[in-house]
């Protein structure tokens, strides 16, 4: 399991001070990128050496509780399953120990021309 923490700033919120719903996706994405980085996997290496890019194919998201300006949140990411063509991740956003948002993300791998390809052997 990988953890990524962050603080909510003013530009993350809507007019009422609640984090705007689309910004949850931004932080889930950052957590996924940070997970790769922590495992020693560079986006540049994926793209330039392995001709591999990950694209979101499907995303399921459940908003459980709101988050607010200056909240400190943590995204936990774990690999649910993986096969040759698809990687499925479970991501949970927490405020302390309380889940506030959950996502299930299906990723596919394509080359730089956008053609589906096998996921490179990665240690996730």
Secondary structure, 3 states (H helix, E strand, C coil): CEEEEEECCHHHECCCCEECHHHHHHHHHHHHHHHHHHCCCCHHHHHHHCCCEEEEEEEEEEECCCCECCCEEEEEEEEEEECCCEEEEEEEEEECCEEEEEEEEEEEEECCCCCECCCCCCCC
